[in-house]
Amino acid sequence: MANQATSSQNPQPKQPVETKIRDLVVAKETVEASGATLNPVLEKLDWNVGESSGKEVIDKGKQPQVQPIHEPAIHEAVVHETVEHNSPIHEVETQRGDGGTIRIEEVQEEQHIERQVEEPIVKEVSKKRRLISHAEKEERDKKKRKVEEDDKKRRKQAWEVEKERLNKKAEEAARKKIEAKERRKAESVARKKAEAEERKKAEAEERKRIEAEERKKAEAKEKRKQEKAREVELARKLKAREHEVQVQKKKKVADTGPPKKRRFILHDSEEDEEYNPPQSSGSPTAPPSRHKKKKVISASTSPMDLLSGPLAVSKYPIFATRSAHTPRVYPKTLVHAYPELKRVVEAMKWETLFDCIGEYNLDWVRKFFTELAVTPGTELMVRQTPVSYSAEAINELLGLTPPKESEYDRLKTLATQKDYDMLLERLSVEGSGWDVKYKQKILKGHTLKGETNVWFYFMRHTLFLTSHDTDLDMDRVYYLYCIVEGHQFNVGALISKAMRYSIEKGNKQLPYPSIIQKLLEKAKVPSLSTDKINRDKVVIDKQSLLRLLRFPNALEAGGQIPTLDWKIKETVKAKHRKLKEKLLVIERDVEKIKKEREQEALHKKYKEQIKEAYRLGQTQQPLKMPPRPKDVLQEDSPT
């Protein structure tokens, strides 16, 4: 009651609504500045939307600005309820911030007024918030669209750049492809043109060669025809002259008696020359006149009349039936195709030796060896013409200059065990060794390497002429090593010695016919129209060369002689192929054995079943075993 009396005695003046609102705004700003919590009314108003929301409301009410207060204007209300049981009305007092009290009706009225004021503010704030949210959303959407447009534009630009790069790359590739195609086309055209030119050139050369050969043949034919006609004419004249001589002799015999000497005439190409035949004493006759012109002997002259003496006449029938050993040589095309052959030929300087192998006069060769058999030394008289077959003459014919000290001479006189090992390693295949025959070392021909066997074949058929003997004594080993390594030796001495040795040994074939032909041509030995010209020439072709290399299919690119490594690989392949074939045969035999055993097992099982049925009385038939299977167990069965 005292409080009521105090409040009635000191009534507090009512504050206007605008003042309260201003106080609320100031309180909000103060609380926001201090970080304290708002009262329920301020929290309900949601002043966080904007800092100037309350101020804008005040501005709408056209109220002056209020300076902010830095101390709280409203504190938490403390409501004191005073209840008097005798009073019908409950009085509620509210403690104000300044220590005064107000009644509940005033509070309710104030709350009602505040609600009326708050509703438009809340609506306005909500509307503004929606507007702000919509604006922010539009701004975000606008930024997003702008970002998307920028991104799209950037991607488009990147795609344009990439597209341009790809187009340039495609154009460059197409251009390069076209250029390569044009270049290949140009190269193909140039190659075809070059091939056509080479073909034309080769055809022209071949045509020229054929024309030259035909011309030579025609010239030779014409020359032979002329010589034959001249010989016929000379024979006719000689016959007429001999007839006259015979008539004169008969007249002379009738007057003075028979002549003491036998005379025959040797006709020259332009003039006649008479000489006496050798006497029967066997001594060599004096050389004929030094006439430089080629001599053509009359057809009426017998070949026996041109021998050096009775001993040669007695020996001639032995050689008259013998044939010549046709030499074998590698053609120039094959030599140039294989660098290993070319290297040896150039190192040994055998170009002339290879060229001189050709046609030969077989009668000349027979006369040469007839005179060789009866004449000591290296000087002979073949058809009354001096001929030398010394080492110097043969070397001069072949264009060779023998070295003063050769590797052959060193090995023959000073060979050591180290040299023997070196020879074995260089000439024969790996794992070979020396054999002993007649207390001398020999090397078997089948142990030679392929490239060594090539030159051994040439040596047997051109230098030594012992094609039947495939074993090498030490002398031949030395010669073969010198040939393979390109060390020169005295070829003339070798051939001269071999000529004499072939007569002493009694060979059935006459060696070195082509070289003898060149020697006799150089000495200008006269020829007869009845002489037999042999044009046989054995040329070693590519297939024969590969056979000599011991590998028939061993032709490498570029014409190179196969190396030892390549040969080893080929040998391993051949052995592997043979082993594979044997393995296939063994596998077939194993399959056959398996099939035999399976059928044998079935046969035994069937017999056991028949025995068991008979024992149990399930069958009344007599016991009869089935025969063994005959379709599998054949005669060639592995078992």
C-alpha positions in Angstrom: 0.0 0.0 0.0 2.9 2.3 0.8 4.2 1.7 -2.7 0.8 2.3 -4.1 0.5 5.5 -2.2 3.9 6.5 -3.4 3.0 5.9 -6.9 -0.2 7.8 -6.5 1.5 10.6 -4.8 4.3 10.7 -7.4 2.7 9.7 -10.7 5.1 9.1 -13.5 4.3 11.0 -16.7 3.4 8.9 -19.7 6.0 8.7 -22.4 4.9 9.1 -26.0 5.2 6.2 -28.4 7.8 7.9 -30.6 10.0 8.4 -27.5 9.7 4.7 -26.7 10.5 3.8 -30.3 13.5 6.1 -30.2 14.5 4.5 -26.9 14.2 1.1 -28.5 16.4 2.1 -31.4 19.0 3.6 -29.1 18.9 0.5 -27.0 19.3 -1.7 -30.0 22.4 0.3 -31.2 23.8 0.3 -27.7 23.3 -3.4 -27.3 24.8 -4.1 -30.7 27.8 -1.9 -29.8 28.2 -3.6 -26.5 27.6 -7.2 -27.8 24.9 -7.9 -25.2 21.6 -9.7 -25.9 18.4 -8.0 -26.9 15.2 -8.3 -25.1 12.4 -10.4 -26.5 10.8 -7.5 -28.3 14.0 -6.4 -30.1 14.7 -10.0 -31.0 11.2 -10.3 -32.4 11.7 -7.3 -34.6 14.8 -8.9 -36.3 16.9 -5.7 -36.5 19.8 -7.6 -38.0 18.4 -7.0 -41.5 19.9 -3.6 -41.7 21.7 -1.2 -39.4 19.4 1.7 -40.3 16.0 0.0 -40.0 14.9 1.7 -36.8 16.3 5.0 -38.0 14.3 4.7 -41.2 11.1 4.2 -39.2 11.9 7.2 -37.1 12.6 9.2 -40.3 9.2 8.1 -41.5 7.6 9.6 -38.3 9.6 12.8 -39.1 11.4 12.6 -35.7 14.7 14.3 -35.0 17.8 12.2 -34.6 18.6 10.9 -31.1 22.2 10.8 -29.9 23.2 7.3 -28.8 23.3 6.5 -25.2 26.3 4.4 -24.0 24.5 3.0 -21.0 21.6 0.6 -21.0 18.2 2.3 -21.0 16.1 -0.7 -20.2 17.0 -3.4 -17.8 15.3 -6.6 -17.2 11.9 -6.0 -15.6 11.3 -7.2 -12.2 7.7 -7.7 -11.6 6.5 -7.6 -8.1 3.0 -8.9 -7.5 1.1 -7.7 -4.5 -1.9 -9.7 -3.8 -4.4 -8.7 -1.3 -7.1 -11.3 -0.5 -9.6 -8.7 0.5 -9.0 -6.6 -2.6 -10.9 -7.8 -5.7 -8.3 -6.5 -8.1 -4.8 -7.9 -8.4 -2.3 -5.2 -8.7 1.0 -5.8 -10.5 3.8 -3.4 -10.2 6.7 -3.2 -12.6 10.0 -1.8 -11.6 11.3 0.7 -14.1 14.8 1.4 -14.9 14.7 4.7 -13.0 13.4 3.0 -9.9 9.7 3.9 -10.4 6.7 1.6 -10.9 4.0 1.4 -13.5 0.7 -0.5 -13.5 -0.1 -3.5 -15.6 -2.7 -1.6 -17.6 -0.1 0.8 -18.7 2.2 -2.0 -19.6 -0.5 -3.8 -21.6 -1.4 -0.5 -23.3 2.2 0.1 -24.1 2.5 -3.5 -25.5 -0.5 -3.0 -27.6 0.9 0.2 -28.9 4.2 -1.4 -29.5 2.5 -4.2 -31.4 0.7 -1.8 -33.6 4.0 0.0 -34.2 5.9 -3.2 -34.7 3.6 -4.8 -37.3 4.2 -2.2 -40.0 7.9 -2.2 -39.1 8.1 -6.0 -39.3 6.2 -6.0 -42.6 8.4 -3.3 -44.0 11.6 -5.1 -42.8 10.3 -8.4 -44.2 9.4 -6.7 -47.5 12.8 -5.0 -47.6 14.5 -8.3 -46.7 12.6 -10.0 -49.5 13.6 -7.2 -51.9 17.2 -7.4 -50.7 17.1 -11.2 -51.0 15.6 -11.0 -54.5 18.1 -8.3 -55.5 21.0 -10.4 -54.1 19.6 -13.5 -55.9 19.3 -11.5 -59.1 22.9 -10.2 -58.6 24.1 -13.8 -57.9 22.2 -15.1 -60.9 23.7 -12.2 -63.0 27.2 -13.0 -61.7 26.6 -16.7 -62.3 25.3 -16.0 -65.8 28.3 -13.7 -66.5 30.7 -16.4 -65.2 29.0 -19.0 -67.3 29.0 -16.7 -70.3 32.7 -15.9 -69.7 33.4 -19.6 -69.3 31.5 -20.4 -72.4 33.2 -17.6 -74.3 36.6 -18.8 -73.0 35.8 -22.4 -74.0 34.6 -21.2 -77.3 37.8 -19.3 -77.9 39.9 -22.2 -76.7 37.9 -24.5 -79.0 38.5 -22.0 -81.9 42.2 -22.0 -81.1 42.3 -25.8 -80.9 40.2 -26.1 -84.0 42.6 -23.8 -85.8 45.6 -25.7 -84.6 44.0 -29.0 -85.6 43.1 -27.6 -89.0 46.7 -26.3 -89.4 48.0 -29.7 -88.3 45.7 -31.5 -90.7 46.7 -29.2 -93.5 50.3 -29.7 -92.7 49.9 -33.5 -92.6 47.9 -33.4 -95.9 50.6 -31.2 -97.4 53.4 -33.5 -96.2 51.4 -36.5 -97.5 51.0 -34.9 -100.9 54.7 -33.9 -100.9 55.7 -37.4 -99.9 53.4 -38.9 -102.6 54.8 -36.5 -105.2 58.3 -37.2 -104.0 57.7 -41.0 -104.2 56.2 -40.5 -107.6 59.1 -38.5 -108.7 61.5 -41.1 -107.3 59.6 -43.9 -109.0 59.6 -42.0 -112.3 63.3 -41.3 -111.9 64.0 -44.9 -110.9 62.0 -46.2 -113.8 63.8 -43.8 -116.1 67.2 -44.8 -114.7 66.2 -48.5 -115.0 65.0 -47.9 -118.6 68.3 -46.1 -119.4 70.3 -48.9 -117.8 68.2 -51.5 -119.6 68.7 -49.6 -122.9 72.4 -49.3 -122.2 72.7 -53.0 -121.3 70.7 -53.9 -124.4 72.9 -51.6 -126.5 76.1 -53.1 -125.0 74.7 -56.6 -125.5 73.8 -55.8 -129.0 77.2 -54.3 -129.6 78.8 -57.4 -128.1 76.7 -59.7 -130.2 77.5 -57.7 -133.3 81.2 -57.7 -132.4 81.0 -61.5 -131.9 79.2 -62.0 -135.1 81.6 -59.7 -136.9 84.5 -61.6 -135.4 83.0 -64.9 -136.4 82.3 -63.6 -139.8 85.9 -62.3 -140.1 87.3 -65.6 -138.7 85.1 -67.5 -141.1 86.2 -65.4 -144.0 89.8 -65.6 -142.9 89.5 -69.4 -142.7 87.9 -69.5 -146.0 90.7 -67.4 -147.5 93.3 -69.5 -145.8 91.7 -72.6 -147.0 91.5 -71.3 -150.6 95.1 -70.2 -150.4 96.1 -73.6 -149.0 94.2 -75.3 -151.8 95.9 -73.0 -154.3 99.3 -73.6 -152.7 98.6 -77.4 -152.6 97.7 -77.3 -156.2 100.8 -75.4 -157.1 102.9 -77.6 -154.9 101.4 -80.7 -156.4 102.1 -79.4 -159.9 105.7 -78.4 -158.8 106.2 -81.8 -157.2 105.0 -83.5 -160.3 107.5 -81.5 -162.3 110.2 -82.4 -159.7 109.3 -86.0 -159.9 109.5 -85.9 -163.7 112.9 -84.2 -163.4 114.0 -86.8 -160.8 113.0 -89.6 -163.0 115.0 -88.1 -165.8 117.9 -87.6 -163.5 117.7 -91.1 -162.0 117.8 -92.4 -165.5 121.0 -90.5 -166.0 122.8 -90.4 -162.6 121.0 -92.8 -160.3 118.8 -92.3 -157.1 119.2 -89.2 -154.9 121.1 -89.3 -151.7 118.9 -87.1 -149.6 115.1 -86.8 -149.2 113.9 -83.2 -149.6 110.6 -81.6 -148.8 109.5 -78.0 -149.0 108.2 -75.7 -146.3 106.2 -72.8 -147.9 106.2 -69.3 -146.5 103.4 -66.8 -147.0 105.3 -64.9 -149.7 108.4 -66.9 -150.6 109.6 -70.5 -150.5 112.3 -71.9 -148.3 114.0 -75.2 -148.5 115.7 -77.1 -145.6 116.9 -80.6 -144.9 115.2 -82.8 -142.3 117.2 -83.9 -139.2 119.5 -86.9 -139.5 118.9 -90.2 -137.7 121.6 -89.6 -135.2 119.0 -88.1 -132.7 120.9 -84.9 -132.2 118.9 -81.7 -132.3 118.9 -80.0 -135.6 120.0 -76.5 -136.4 117.4 -73.9 -136.0 115.6 -72.9 -139.2 116.0 -69.6 -140.9 115.1 -66.5 -138.8 112.2 -65.6 -141.0 109.8 -63.5 -139.0 106.7 -64.2 -141.1 104.2 -66.9 -140.1 104.8 -70.2 -141.7 102.1 -72.3 -143.3 103.0 -75.8 -144.0 101.8 -77.6 -147.0 98.9 -80.0 -146.7 101.0 -82.7 -148.3 103.5 -82.5 -145.4 103.1 -85.3 -142.8 103.0 -84.3 -139.1 105.6 -87.0 -138.4 108.0 -85.2 -140.7 108.1 -82.2 -138.4 109.3 -84.0 -135.3 112.8 -83.5 -134.0 114.1 -87.0 -134.5 113.5 -90.7 -134.6 113.1 -90.8 -130.8 110.4 -88.2 -130.9 108.8 -90.1 -133.8 108.7 -93.3 -131.6 107.3 -91.4 -128.7 104.6 -89.5 -130.6 102.1 -92.4 -130.8 102.0 -92.4 -127.0 100.8 -88.8 -126.9 98.8 -88.8 -130.1 95.8 -90.4 -128.4 95.9 -88.5 -125.2 93.5 -85.7 -124.4 94.2 -82.4 -122.7 93.1 -81.6 -119.2 90.6 -78.8 -119.7 91.4 -76.1 -117.2 88.7 -74.5 -115.0 88.5 -70.9 -114.2 86.2 -68.4 -112.5 84.6 -65.9 -115.0 85.2 -62.2 -114.5 81.6 -61.6 -113.6 81.8 -64.0 -110.8 85.1 -62.6 -109.6 83.7 -59.1 -109.5 80.5 -60.3 -107.8 82.4 -61.8 -104.9 84.9 -59.4 -103.2 86.8 -62.3 -101.6 87.6 -63.8 -105.0 88.5 -60.4 -106.4 90.8 -59.6 -103.5 92.8 -62.8 -104.1 93.0 -62.3 -107.8 94.2 -58.7 -107.5 96.7 -59.6 -104.7 98.2 -62.5 -106.8 98.0 -60.5 -110.1 96.3 -63.4 -111.9 94.2 -61.4 -114.3 96.3 -62.6 -117.3 96.2 -66.2 -116.0 92.4 -66.0 -115.9 92.3 -64.5 -119.4 94.6 -67.0 -121.1 92.4 -70.0 -120.2 90.6 -70.6 -123.5 90.8 -72.6 -126.8 93.9 -74.5 -127.7 95.4 -76.4 -130.6 95.4 -80.1 -129.4 98.0 -81.1 -132.0 100.4 -78.4 -130.8 99.9 -79.7 -127.2 100.7 -83.3 -128.2 103.7 -82.2 -130.2 104.9 -80.1 -127.3 104.8 -83.0 -124.8 106.3 -85.4 -127.3 109.3 -83.1 -127.6 109.3 -82.6 -123.8 109.6 -86.3 -123.3 112.7 -86.7 -125.4 114.4 -83.4 -124.8 116.2 -82.4 -121.5 116.1 -78.9 -120.2 113.5 -76.2 -120.8 114.3 -75.5 -124.5 112.4 -77.5 -127.1 112.0 -77.6 -130.9 108.3 -77.8 -131.8 107.7 -78.1 -135.5 111.3 -77.0 -136.1 110.6 -73.8 -134.0 112.4 -73.1 -130.7 110.1 -72.9 -127.7 111.0 -72.2 -124.0 108.9 -73.3 -121.1 111.2 -72.1 -118.4 109.9 -70.4 -115.3 111.0 -67.0 -116.6 109.2 -67.5 -120.0 106.0 -68.6 -118.2 106.1 -65.7 -115.8 106.7 -63.3 -118.6 103.8 -64.7 -120.5 101.4 -64.4 -117.5 102.8 -60.9 -116.6 104.0 -62.0 -113.2 107.1 -61.0 -111.2 108.0 -63.6 -108.6 109.2 -62.2 -105.3 112.8 -62.8 -104.1 111.7 -64.2 -100.8 108.2 -65.6 -100.7 106.1 -66.9 -97.8 106.1 -70.3 -99.4 109.9 -70.5 -99.3 109.9 -69.5 -95.6 107.3 -72.1 -94.7 109.0 -74.8 -96.7 112.3 -74.3 -94.9 111.6 -72.8 -91.5 108.1 -74.0 -90.5 107.5 -74.5 -86.8 104.8 -76.0 -84.7 103.3 -72.5 -84.3 103.1 -72.2 -88.1 101.4 -75.6 -88.3 98.8 -74.5 -85.8 98.3 -71.3 -87.7 97.8 -73.2 -91.0 95.4 -75.6 -89.4 93.3 -72.7 -87.9 93.3 -70.7 -91.2 92.5 -73.4 -93.7 90.3 -76.0 -91.9 87.2 -75.9 -89.8 87.2 -75.9 -86.1 88.1 -79.2 -84.5 90.1 -80.5 -87.4 93.6 -82.0 -87.1 96.6 -83.3 -89.1 96.5 -86.8 -90.4 99.7 -88.9 -91.0 100.2 -90.7 -94.3 103.5 -92.3 -95.2 105.1 -90.7 -92.1 104.1 -87.3 -93.4 101.5 -84.8 -92.3 98.5 -84.4 -94.6 95.3 -82.4 -94.4 92.0 -83.9 -95.5 90.1 -82.0 -98.1 86.7 -82.5 -96.4 88.0 -80.5 -93.4 88.7 -77.3 -95.4 86.6 -74.2 -94.9 84.2 -73.1 -97.6 86.3 -70.2 -98.9 89.5 -72.3 -98.7 87.8 -75.1 -100.6 87.0 -72.7 -103.4 90.7 -72.0 -104.0 91.7 -75.6 -103.4 89.4 -76.6 -106.3 91.0 -73.9 -108.5 94.5 -75.0 -107.5 93.7 -78.7 -108.3 92.2 -77.9 -111.8 94.4 -75.1 -112.9 97.8 -75.1 -111.1 98.5 -78.7 -110.0 96.0 -80.6 -112.3 95.4 -83.4 -109.8 91.6 -83.3 -109.6 91.3 -86.9 -108.3 93.4 -86.2 -105.2 91.6 -84.4 -102.4 94.2 -84.8 -99.7 96.8 -82.0 -99.2 100.5 -82.8 -98.4 102.5 -80.0 -96.8 103.7 -78.6 -100.1 100.1 -78.0 -101.2 99.1 -76.7 -97.8 101.8 -74.0 -98.1 100.7 -73.1 -101.6 97.0 -73.0 -100.6 97.8 -70.8 -97.6 99.7 -68.3 -99.8 96.8 -68.2 -102.2 94.2 -67.6 -99.5 96.3 -64.9 -97.8 97.3 -63.3 -101.1 101.1 -64.0 -100.8 102.7 -64.2 -104.2 105.0 -67.0 -105.2 106.8 -68.3 -108.3 103.9 -69.5 -110.5 106.2 -70.0 -113.5 108.5 -72.4 -111.6 105.5 -74.3 -110.3 104.0 -74.8 -113.8 107.3 -75.6 -115.5 108.1 -78.2 -112.8 104.6 -79.7 -113.1 104.9 -80.1 -116.9 108.1 -82.2 -116.5 106.6 -84.1 -113.6 103.4 -85.0 -115.5 105.6 -86.7 -118.2 107.6 -88.6 -115.6 104.5 -89.7 -113.8 102.8 -90.7 -117.0 99.5 -88.7 -116.7 96.8 -89.8 -119.1 95.8 -86.2 -119.7 98.1 -83.4 -120.9 98.2 -80.5 -118.5 98.2 -76.7 -119.1 97.0 -76.7 -122.7 96.0 -73.1 -122.8 99.3 -71.9 -121.4 101.2 -74.1 -123.9 99.0 -72.6 -126.7 100.1 -69.1 -125.6 103.7 -70.1 -125.5 103.6 -71.6 -129.0 101.7 -68.7 -130.4 104.4 -66.4 -128.9 107.1 -68.5 -130.5 105.2 -68.5 -133.9 105.0 -72.2 -134.3 103.6 -73.1 -137.7 100.2 -74.7 -137.9 98.6 -77.2 -140.3 95.2 -77.1 -141.8 94.5 -80.5 -140.2 95.3 -79.3 -136.7 92.5 -79.9 -134.2 91.3 -76.8 -132.3 89.7 -77.5 -129.0 87.4 -74.7 -127.7 86.3 -76.5 -124.6 86.4 -74.2 -121.6 84.9 -75.2 -118.2 83.6 -72.1 -116.4 82.8 -72.4 -112.7 79.4 -70.9 -112.4 77.6 -69.5 -109.3 76.0 -72.9 -108.4 79.3 -74.7 -108.6 80.8 -72.0 -106.4 78.1 -72.4 -103.8 78.5 -76.1 -103.9 82.3 -75.6 -103.3 81.3 -73.5 -100.3 79.6 -76.6 -99.0 76.3 -74.8 -98.7 74.2 -75.0 -101.9 71.7 -72.3 -100.7 74.3 -70.1 -99.0 74.0 -67.0 -101.2 74.1 -63.8 -99.1 72.9 -60.3 -100.1 75.4 -58.4 -102.1 77.2 -61.6 -103.3 79.4 -61.9 -100.2 81.0 -65.3 -99.4 79.2 -66.7 -96.3 81.0 -66.2 -93.1 81.9 -68.9 -90.6 79.3 -67.7 -88.1 76.6 -67.9 -90.8 77.7 -71.4 -91.7 77.5 -72.5 -88.0 74.0 -71.1 -87.8 73.0 -73.0 -90.9 74.5 -76.2 -89.5 72.6 -75.7 -86.2 69.4 -75.1 -88.2 69.9 -78.2 -90.2 70.6 -80.3 -87.1 67.6 -78.8 -85.4 65.4 -79.7 -88.4 66.7 -83.3 -88.4 66.0 -83.6 -84.6 62.6 -82.2 -85.1 61.8 -84.8 -87.8 63.1 -87.6 -85.5 60.9 -86.2 -82.7 57.9 -86.3 -84.9 58.6 -90.0 -85.7 59.1 -90.8 -82.0 55.8 -89.0 -81.2 54.0 -91.1 -83.8 55.5 -94.3 -82.4 54.4 -93.3 -78.9 50.9 -92.7 -80.1 50.9 -96.1 -81.8 52.2 -97.8 -78.7 49.5 -96.1 -76.6 46.8 -97.3 -79.0 48.2 -100.9 -79.0 48.3 -101.0 -75.2 44.7 -99.7 -75.0 43.4 -102.3 -77.4 45.5 -105.0 -75.6 43.9 -104.0 -72.3 40.4 -104.1 -73.8 41.2 -107.5 -75.2 42.3 -108.8 -71.8 39.3 -107.3 -70.1 37.0 -109.0 -72.6 38.6 -112.4 -72.0 38.3 -112.0 -68.3 34.6 -111.2 -68.7 34.0 -114.3 -70.8 35.9 -116.5 -68.3 33.9 -115.1 -65.4 30.6 -115.6 -67.2 31.5 -119.2 -68.0 32.6 -119.9 -64.4 29.3 -118.6 -63.0 27.3 -120.6 -65.5 25.7 -117.6 -67.2 26.5 -119.0 -70.6 26.2 -122.5 -71.9 28.4 -121.9 -75.0 31.9 -123.5 -75.0 34.7 -121.3 -73.9 36.2 -119.5 -76.9 38.7 -116.7 -76.5 38.5 -113.7 -79.0 41.5 -113.3 -81.3 44.1 -110.6 -80.7 43.5 -107.3 -82.5 45.3 -107.5 -85.8 44.6 -104.0 -87.1 47.0 -102.4 -84.6 49.8 -104.9 -84.1 51.4 -104.6 -87.5 54.8 -105.8 -88.5 56.3 -102.3 -88.2 55.0 -101.9 -84.7 57.6 -100.3 -82.3 56.8 -103.1 -79.8 
